Amino acid sequence: MSFSIGIVGLPNVGKSTLFQALTKKKVDTSNYPFATIDPNVGIVAVPDERLEQLARLSHSAKIVPTTIEFYDIAGLVKGASKGEGLGNKFLSHIREVDAICHVVRAFSDPNVVHIAGKVDPSSDQRTILYELAMADLEQVSRSLEASSGKARSGDKEAAKLVGVLEKIKSALDRGEPALTIPFTDEERKLLKSFNLLTLKPVLTVLNVDEKDNKQTDNQLKISVKLESELAGFSPDEARAYLKELGWTESGLDRLIRASYDQLGLITYLTTGPDETRAWTIPKGTKAPQAAGAIHTDFEKGFIRAEVINWKDLIDAGSEANAKAKGLMRMEGKEYVFQDGDVAVFHFA
């Protein structure tokens, strides 16, 4: 399964520098608005220390982590929903991603121009969220107008859609994103093709000065400049520098993990002599669908799964010991997979 995060924000807040640090991929980070015109795309491995431990246990030939796609999207300006700046081109790129990483500038650097003339994180954040909401409101209003006539003519599906769109319009009029509305499964299916911007999960990254790199409750505080420097180090150099700073992991690792969590995803693992691999599934996935992440045939022919928590397997020292101790469980079709499960699937 492929999941994507769009990195958004005003021009010159550090989006492209963050993307470059994440992917170690060369992009244009020139100090002027709209340095990024088309979205750059990079595939980033989700850090997972469990993989190396399981690979050592199984003497695996290779390790395959799970991944997330990051999109570096052009800077947004006030009025984008009305076509200002790159306007609709920017918004169309955001509609294609699964979640939004909103980068907000909090660092002070007179050499980096701020499009509004001053550093004001709260104002910048309101600008972005307002433009997303206005774009959704325009789209919903147009669709309401088109669907209302069909509903009055007796079209039952159109009537259902009108009811959902009216709920969204009311929320947006109150200044609340569509994400705050408790939709039914049927309503979500009706809305799927709309790709509403305010229905996407949002993770806020506060791009701070190098000395202020601590996480808060509802924001990730990251010095993008520092992370960019770290990305240029060798793995050993990076670990040594992190230790010197007193950190257990980099800001980028925290960001990747938080993005993964924001999408409501978990990881289960498979391990053996050939490879140790992480598999991405949504929280709440049952065993047959978890097997389907490997191959559709596994889901279709699912019989049962042997499951053990990764730490229990490591502590047991081998799969044979784990089985002897009764730690490996046989689970059927109703079993809901948990993060960190190690699985062996049996299928017809």
N, C-alpha and C positions, 0 to 999 in steps of 0.2 A: 504494500500500500504506500502511495506517495502522498506526503503532506507538505504544505507550503506556507511560509510566513512572509508577508510583505513588510519590508522596512520602510516606514513612512515618516514624514515630518516636514517642517518648513525647510527652505534652502539653507545650506551652511550650518546645519546642526550636528553634523558628524555621521550621517547615514551611510554614505559611501565608504568612509574610513572604517566604520564598524563592519560593513559588509566585507571590505578587503581583509580586515583582521580575522573575521569568521572563516572566510574561504581561502585566504592567502592567494586571492586572485586579483590581478592588476585591473583596476578600474580608474576612471578619471575622477580625481578628487580635487580638481582645481577650485580656487577660492572665488567662485562666482556662481550666482543662481543658475539652475538648470544645467549644471555640468553633466548630470545624468539625464539623457533624453529617453532612451529605451531601457527597460528594466534589465539589469544584469542578474543572472541566475547562478547560484552556487549550491552544491550539495554538501551538507555538513554532517559529519558523524556525530551521533549523540554519545557523549562520554559515558562509559559504563565500566567501572572497575571490576564488576563481576565476571566479565568476559575473560580477562587474563587469568583469573583464578580458576575458572572452569577449564580453560584451555590447558593450563598446566596439569590439572587433574586428569584430563582425557588425552594428554599428549597430542593435542590437535595440530594439524598441519597449518591451519590458518584461522584467523579471527575475522568475522564479518559483523561489524556493528550495524545498528539501525541508523537511518538518516532522516534529515529534514531538508527541504529545499528552502533557501532564503532568496527573496527577490529584493534587489535594490531598486526602489521606485523613485522617479523624479520628484523633486521638491514641490510641495503644495504651497500656494499663496492664498491670502484672503480673497474670496471671490471666485475660487476655482469651480464651485458648483454653477457659477454663471459664465464660465468659460475663461476666467482670468488665468494668466500664466499658461500652463499646459492644459489646464481645465479638464475637459472630459477625457482626454487621453490618459492623464494621470489616474482619474477615477476608474476608468475601464480596467487599468492594470490591477488596481486594488480588488476589483470585483472577482478576479480570477484566483485569489489566494484563499486559504482556509482560515487564516487568522492574521492579525495586524500587530506588528511590533512598532510602537509609536516612540520615536526618538525625540526627546525634548532637550534643548540646549540649556545648561546651567553653568557651563564653564565661562570664565572670563578671559578673553584674548582680544586686545584691540586690533590685532592684525587680521582677524577673521570677521568679516562684515556680517552684521545681523540685519536681515531684510527689513525689520521693523525699527531699526535704529537703537534698540536697547535689549538687554537680556532680561526676559520676563517669562519664566517657565510656565506659570499658570495661564498667562495670556496666550502663549503659543499653543498650549494644550487645548484651550477653549476654541481657538481658531480652527484647529484640525478637526475636532469633534463636531463643531458647528457645520463645517463644510461637508463632512460625511453625512450628517443628518439632513442638510438641505438637499443634497443630491438624492437621498432616499425619498425625501418628501416629494420632490418633483416627479420621481419615477412612480411612486405610489399614487399620486394625484392623477397622473396620466392614465394609469391602469384602472383606477377607480372609474374614471369617466368612460373609458372604453367598455368596462365590464358591467356597469350599471344598466346600460341599455339592454344588454343581453339578458341580465337578470330580470328586468321588467317584462321581457318577452317570454319568460318562463324557463330559461336555461338554468337548471339546478346547480350545475358546476360553477357557473358564473356567479350565482347567488352566494354560494359558499365562499368563493374568492372575495367577493365584495365585503362579506362579513369580516374576513381576516384583514383585508386592506384597511377597513375602517378602524379596526383596533390599532393597527400600526400608525395610521395617520393621527389618531388621537394621542398616542404616546409621543410621537415626534412633535406634535403641536405643544405638548407639555414640556418638551425638552428632554424626553427620555428615549434612549435607544431601543430599537426593536428587540435587542437581546434581553431586555427586562421583562418581556411579555411571555407568560407561560403558555406556549402553543401545544396543541395536541399533535400526535404523529401525523394525522390526516392534514392538519393545517401546514405542517412543515413540508409535506410533499407538495402542497399547492404553491408554496413559496420558493421551492428549490430553484426554479429557473430564474428567479429575480436576482439572486446573488446580492441581497441587500448588504450595504456596507456596515450598517449599525447592528446587523445580526451576527457579525463576526466577533469572536473573542478578541479583546485588545490587551496587550501587555505593554506597559509604559516603561521606557528606559530613560533615566535622567542622566544625560552626559555631563559629568561633573569634572572639576579640576582634579589633578592627580592625587592630591592629599585627601580628597573626600570620596573614598571609594567603598562605602559601606552600604549594605542593603537595608532598605526600610520595609515596613509592613506591606505597603501596596505599590511600591515602585522598586525597580532595580536601579541602584545608583552605580554607574560604571564610568570610569575614566577611559573614554574611547582612545585617547592619545596613548595612554599607558598600555592598553590592551593591544594597540597596533604595534607598539615596540616589542611587547612580549611575543607577538605572533612571528616576529622575525628571528627569535632565538631558536636554538636547537632544543629538543625536548628536555635534555639534561640541564641546559642553561635556564630554561623556563622554570623547571622544578626548583632549581637552586634559588632563583630570584623570588619565586613565590614563597619559599621557606623563609627567605630573608625578610620578606614583607609580613610574614606571619599568617599567610593565607593557606587554606587547605586546597583551594581550587581557584582558577582564574575567574574574572568577571564574565568572560565569554562562555565558560562552562556553565556558570549559573544561568546565563541567558538562554543557552540551548536547552538546559533542563527545564527552565521555567516555560519556554515556548512549547516544549513537549507536553508539560502538564496542562498548559493553557488549552491545548487541543483535546484534552481529555483522553490521552493515550497512555497505555502501559506497555511494558516489554515482557515477553516471555522468552525463554532461551532453549536452544537445543545444543547438545554437545556430544562429541565423539572424536575418533581419530582423524577423520577428514577435516572437520571444522567445528568451531564453536560459534554460534550465530545468534544474534538478537532479532526478534520479530516484533513488529509494531501492530498492535490491535487496540481498538477503543475499549475503555473501561466498560465492564459488563458483558464482554464477549463470552459466549458459551463455547464449549470444547470443539464441536464440529466446525464452527466458524473460525476458531483459532487455528485449527488444522488447515483450513482453507487459505490462510495467509501464506502457507508454504506452497500448496498446489490445490487447485479446485477439486482434483480427484480425491484428495485426502478428505475433503468435506463431504463429498458425495458418498464415499465408501466408508465413512467413519464408523468404527466399532467401539473403541474405547481409547483412553489415554492413560499412560503411566505418568504420574505427576509427583514432583518433590520440590520443596523450596530449595533454592540454590545454596543457601547457607547450610541447610541440613545435609545436602550432598557433599559440600566441601568438608564439613565436620566429620562425615562418615568416612571420608578418605577414598571411596570408590563407589561405583554403582552397585557392585556386588555386596559390599558391606551395608549399603543403604537398604538393599532388599532384604538382607539377612536380619537387619534390625527392624524391619517392617515400616520403614520410613517412606517407601514409594507406594503411592496409593493408586488403585485402579478407579478411574472416574469415567462416568458415562456422558450422555448427550446433554444433560442438564447442568453439568459442572460449569461454574463461572470462573474463568481464568483470573489469577491474581498476578500482580507485578512480581517478577522474580521467580515465577514457576519455571522449572525445567521439565520438559515434556518429551515423551516418546509416544508416537501415535501408532495405533493399529487400525488398519483399514482393509476393506475387502478389495 
